[in-house]
Amino acid sequence: MKAIAITPRQEHTAFMVDLPKPTLDEIPNGRGVLVKVLMVGQDGTDKELYGGEYGAPPPGYDFLVTGHESFGQVVDVGANVTQVAAGDFVVPTVRRPGNSIYDVIGTNDMTTDSTYYERGINLRHGFLTEYYVEDVEFLVKIPNGLKHIGVLLEPMSIIEKGIVQAYEIQRRLKVWQPHKAAVVGAGTIGLLAALGMRLRGVDVTAFARSQKPTFNSDLLEDIGVRYVSTREMSMADAAAQFGPFDLIFEASGSSPQVFEAANVLAKNGVLVLSSITGGSKTIEVQSDKLNLDFVLGNKVMFGTVNAHRGYFETGVADFAQAEAAWPGWLSRLLTHPIQGLDNYAEMFRTLLETKEAIKVHVIVSEENAI
């Protein structure tokens, strides 16, 4: 069975490996599901893994099969599986349980363990392969009507977690309801964050460096999002005109943007941080003012990473709503298809070099070819 692997912590190593086809008996208690991989998305995490920035192989291996944004079709199920059947479409979650209390109660995305397990990222092989087997607990069923955008569910789950957590935190205020929001960054996560907030009836302003028109700015404006180039208008000036912002989703990949966003957050506002920034960049910050504004304004800033299956399920519901409101919009995010695992070099090249790519994705197999 073909699979694409890297040598973790080594820069630009990628190669094809031959692995045994997995079997249902690898999962105990008859809970296994054998899935044929149809499509695998690529994102910044895959780029950073390929760049040798982090990652670890599973025990007993010196390589890691990558790919964590997967969409597939069920081939066979174990004796005690009733949630899915052969022919169904599924998306796997990414993180697997550790030993903390949060892992025990099913919120392994909030683990306090120093060691975490993520398929295709850390200590567990991923999905850039022909088949995988998984416990049904970690599979989310995709309706047939959404199969064409199923590969986008994993990144959407990150959005759902951030937005849901913001609302959960602000339950303390009893009547909190965001009316104006901002998204910082117009890549895949920024686009999906804007979509998630528009689906909740919020007025959204998106910030990005590029000046209009771009494909991304067109996508945002097509769902009623205001696009602002930070080369033409600062966040502060935009907030004075279009804000203040009750909810800000930061997805720029640039840590200085966090502090700009914090400065334009409304009283009782929430700033969600989702960028992974592993560099050593430093900037000067007006720390007294920032601290004072957060204290006197009852503001919140929190980080979010990964998602448990509940957020994936919320994503499925939002996808259905989005398809009804803006048919075909989500499909337009699938900008750069790569045909087959054999073209993994093209996949990594496109991921690294094609700045306009929204979602690079590998078409591993066709549906019903099981």
C-alpha positions in Angstrom: 0.0 0.0 0.0 1.4 3.4 -1.0 2.0 6.1 1.5 3.8 9.4 1.5 6.2 10.0 4.4 8.7 12.5 5.7 11.6 12.2 8.1 10.5 14.4 11.0 12.8 17.3 12.0 14.7 17.0 8.8 14.2 19.6 6.1 12.5 18.7 2.8 12.6 14.9 3.1 9.6 13.3 1.4 9.4 9.8 -0.1 7.0 7.0 -0.9 6.8 4.0 1.4 5.1 0.7 1.0 3.0 -0.3 4.0 0.8 -3.3 4.7 -2.9 -2.7 4.0 -4.5 -2.2 7.5 -7.1 -4.6 8.8 -10.1 -4.3 11.0 -8.6 -6.5 13.8 -6.1 -3.7 14.5 -8.9 -1.9 16.4 -10.1 -3.8 19.5 -13.7 -4.7 20.5 -15.0 -4.9 16.9 -15.0 -1.1 16.6 -12.7 -0.8 13.6 -13.6 0.9 10.3 -11.6 0.4 7.1 -11.6 3.5 5.0 -10.4 4.1 1.5 -8.8 7.5 1.2 -10.3 9.7 -1.5 -8.8 13.1 -0.9 -6.3 14.7 1.5 -5.9 18.4 2.0 -2.6 20.2 2.7 -2.0 23.2 4.9 0.5 25.3 6.8 1.1 22.4 9.2 2.1 20.1 6.4 4.4 22.8 5.0 6.1 23.2 8.5 6.4 19.4 8.9 8.1 19.2 5.4 10.4 22.1 6.5 11.5 20.0 9.5 10.1 22.4 12.1 8.4 19.7 14.3 6.8 16.3 14.3 7.7 12.8 15.5 7.3 9.3 14.0 5.2 6.6 15.7 7.1 4.3 18.0 9.0 1.7 16.0 9.3 3.9 12.9 11.9 6.4 11.7 9.4 8.2 9.4 6.0 9.8 9.6 3.2 9.4 7.1 1.8 12.9 6.8 -1.7 14.3 5.9 -4.3 15.1 8.5 -7.1 16.7 6.4 -8.6 13.5 5.1 -11.9 12.5 3.3 -12.7 8.9 2.5 -15.2 6.2 1.9 -15.9 3.3 4.3 -14.9 -0.1 2.9 -15.7 -2.4 5.8 -16.7 -2.2 9.5 -16.2 -4.2 12.6 -18.9 -6.4 14.2 -19.8 -3.7 16.8 -20.0 -0.7 14.4 -23.4 0.6 13.7 -22.7 4.3 13.2 -21.4 3.9 9.6 -21.6 1.3 6.9 -19.7 0.4 3.7 -20.1 3.1 1.1 -20.6 5.9 3.6 -18.3 9.0 3.4 -16.3 10.0 6.5 -13.8 12.4 7.8 -11.4 11.4 10.7 -10.6 13.7 13.6 -6.9 14.3 14.1 -5.9 14.1 17.8 -6.0 10.9 19.8 -6.4 10.6 23.5 -3.6 10.8 26.0 -3.9 10.4 29.8 -5.2 13.7 31.1 -8.7 14.1 32.5 -9.6 16.1 29.4 -8.6 13.1 27.2 -10.7 10.8 29.4 -13.8 12.8 28.9 -13.5 13.1 25.1 -11.9 16.6 24.9 -8.5 15.5 23.9 -8.0 18.7 22.0 -7.7 20.3 25.4 -5.2 17.9 26.8 -2.7 19.0 29.5 -0.3 16.2 28.6 3.1 17.4 27.4 3.0 14.5 24.9 0.2 14.6 22.4 -0.8 12.3 19.6 -2.0 13.6 16.2 -2.4 11.6 13.1 -0.1 12.9 10.4 1.6 15.3 12.8 3.0 13.8 16.0 3.5 10.1 17.0 0.8 8.7 14.8 0.8 8.1 11.0 -1.5 10.2 8.9 -3.8 9.8 6.0 -1.7 10.5 2.9 -2.0 6.8 1.9 -4.5 4.5 0.2 -6.3 3.0 3.2 -6.4 3.5 7.0 -8.3 1.8 9.8 -9.7 3.7 12.7 -12.0 3.4 15.7 -15.4 4.6 14.8 -15.3 7.1 17.7 -12.9 9.2 15.6 -14.9 9.2 12.4 -17.5 11.8 11.4 -20.1 10.8 8.8 -20.5 13.2 5.8 -23.8 13.4 4.0 -23.7 12.5 0.3 -24.8 16.1 -0.5 -21.6 17.4 1.1 -19.1 14.9 -0.2 -17.6 17.4 -2.7 -16.4 19.6 0.2 -15.8 17.0 2.8 -12.0 17.5 2.7 -12.5 21.0 4.1 -14.1 19.7 7.3 -10.9 19.4 9.3 -9.9 23.1 8.9 -13.6 24.1 9.4 -13.5 22.2 12.8 -10.8 24.6 14.0 -13.1 27.6 13.1 -16.0 26.0 14.9 -14.0 25.4 18.1 -12.8 29.0 18.2 -16.2 30.5 17.6 -18.1 28.1 20.0 -15.5 28.7 22.7 -15.9 32.4 22.4 -19.6 32.1 22.9 -19.0 29.7 25.8 -16.6 32.1 27.5 -19.0 35.0 27.2 -22.0 33.2 28.7 -20.7 34.9 31.8 -22.1 38.1 30.4 -25.6 36.6 30.1 -26.6 38.7 27.0 -23.4 38.8 24.9 -24.1 38.7 21.2 -21.4 39.8 18.7 -22.7 42.2 16.1 -19.4 43.2 14.4 -16.5 40.9 13.9 -13.1 40.9 12.2 -10.9 38.2 10.7 -7.2 38.8 10.4 -5.8 36.9 7.5 -7.5 35.8 4.3 -6.1 32.3 3.8 -8.0 29.1 4.2 -8.6 29.6 7.9 -9.5 33.3 7.5 -11.9 32.5 4.8 -13.6 29.8 6.8 -13.7 31.9 9.9 -15.4 34.7 8.0 -17.9 32.1 6.7 -18.6 30.8 10.2 -19.4 34.2 11.5 -21.5 35.2 8.5 -23.6 32.1 9.1 -24.2 33.4 12.6 -25.5 36.7 11.2 -22.5 38.8 12.1 -21.2 41.8 10.2 -17.6 40.8 9.2 -14.5 42.8 8.2 -11.5 40.8 6.8 -8.0 42.2 7.0 -5.2 41.1 4.7 -2.1 42.6 3.1 -3.0 42.2 -0.5 -4.8 44.9 -2.3 -8.1 44.2 -4.2 -9.0 42.6 -6.4 -7.8 39.2 -5.5 -9.5 35.8 -5.7 -9.6 35.7 -1.9 -11.1 39.2 -1.7 -13.7 38.3 -4.3 -14.6 35.1 -2.3 -15.1 37.2 0.9 -17.2 39.9 -0.8 -19.4 37.2 -2.3 -20.6 36.2 1.1 -21.0 39.8 2.3 -17.7 40.3 4.0 -16.0 43.7 3.9 -12.3 43.3 2.7 -9.7 45.8 3.9 -6.1 45.8 2.8 -3.8 46.8 5.6 -1.5 48.4 3.0 -4.3 50.9 2.5 -5.9 51.2 5.9 -4.7 50.3 9.4 -6.8 48.1 11.7 -7.2 51.1 14.0 -8.7 53.3 11.2 -10.9 50.4 10.0 -12.1 49.8 13.5 -13.1 53.4 13.9 -15.1 53.2 10.7 -16.5 49.7 10.8 -16.1 48.6 14.4 -15.4 48.3 17.2 -15.2 44.5 16.9 -16.9 42.3 19.4 -15.2 39.1 18.1 -11.9 38.9 16.2 -10.5 35.7 14.8 -6.8 36.0 14.2 -5.5 33.7 11.4 -2.7 35.7 9.8 0.3 33.6 10.8 2.0 36.8 11.9 2.3 37.4 15.7 2.6 41.2 15.5 -1.0 41.2 14.1 -2.2 39.8 17.4 -1.4 43.0 19.2 -2.9 45.2 16.5 -6.0 43.1 16.8 -6.0 43.4 20.6 -6.0 47.2 20.3 -9.2 47.3 18.2 -11.2 44.8 20.3 -14.5 46.2 21.7 -15.3 46.3 25.3 -16.5 42.8 26.4 -14.9 41.5 23.2 -13.1 38.2 22.5 -9.9 37.7 20.5 -9.4 34.2 19.2 -5.8 33.3 18.4 -5.2 30.4 15.9 -1.9 31.1 14.3 1.1 28.9 15.0 4.2 31.1 15.1 7.3 29.2 15.8 9.8 31.9 15.0 11.7 34.4 17.2 10.1 37.7 16.0 9.9 40.5 18.6 8.1 43.9 18.6 7.5 46.8 21.0 4.1 46.9 22.5 2.3 49.6 24.5 1.9 47.1 27.4 0.4 49.5 29.9 -2.3 50.6 27.5 -3.0 47.1 26.4 -3.3 45.8 29.9 -5.5 48.8 31.0 -7.9 48.3 28.1 -8.3 44.6 28.8 -8.9 45.1 32.5 -11.3 48.0 32.2 -13.0 46.6 29.1 -13.5 43.1 30.4 -11.8 41.8 27.3 -10.7 38.2 26.6 -7.9 36.7 24.5 -7.5 33.0 24.1 -5.7 30.5 22.0 -7.3 27.5 20.2 -5.8 24.5 18.5 -7.2 21.2 17.2 -10.8 20.1 17.7 -12.8 17.2 19.0 -15.5 15.4 17.1 -18.2 17.8 18.4 -16.7 20.6 16.5 -16.5 18.5 13.4 -20.2 17.7 13.7 -20.9 21.5 14.0 -18.9 22.0 10.9 -21.1 19.5 9.0 -24.2 21.5 10.0 -22.6 24.8 9.0 -21.5 23.3 5.6 -25.1 22.4 4.9 -26.2 25.9 5.8 -23.5 27.4 3.7 -24.4 25.4 0.7 -27.9 26.6 1.0 -27.0 30.2 1.4 -24.1 30.4 -1.1 -24.1 27.4 -3.3 -20.7 26.4 -4.6 -18.8 28.9 -2.5 -16.9 26.2 -0.5 -16.0 24.3 -3.6 -14.1 27.4 -4.9 -11.7 27.0 -2.0 -10.4 23.8 -3.6 -8.0 25.6 -5.9 -5.1 23.3 -6.5 -5.8 19.6 -7.1 -2.9 17.1 -7.3 -3.7 13.8 -9.1 -2.5 10.7 -7.2 0.1 9.9 -4.5 2.8 9.5 -7.1 2.8 13.2 -7.6 3.8 14.0 -4.0 6.8 16.1 -5.2 4.4 18.3 -7.1 2.2 18.5 -4.0 5.0 19.8 -1.8 6.2 22.2 -4.6 2.7 23.6 -5.0 2.3 24.0 -1.2 5.6 25.8 -0.9 5.7 27.9 -4.0 2.1 28.8 -5.1 1.2 31.8 -3.0 -2.3 32.1 -4.4 -3.3 28.5 -3.5 -6.1 28.3 -1.0 -6.4 24.6 -0.7 -3.8 22.2 -2.2 -5.4 18.7 -2.1 -4.4 15.3 -3.3 -7.0 13.2 -5.2 -5.9 9.8 -4.0 -8.8 7.7 -5.4 -12.3 8.0 -6.8 -15.4 7.2 -4.8 -16.9 3.7 -5.0 -13.6 2.3 -6.1 -13.6 0.0 -3.1 
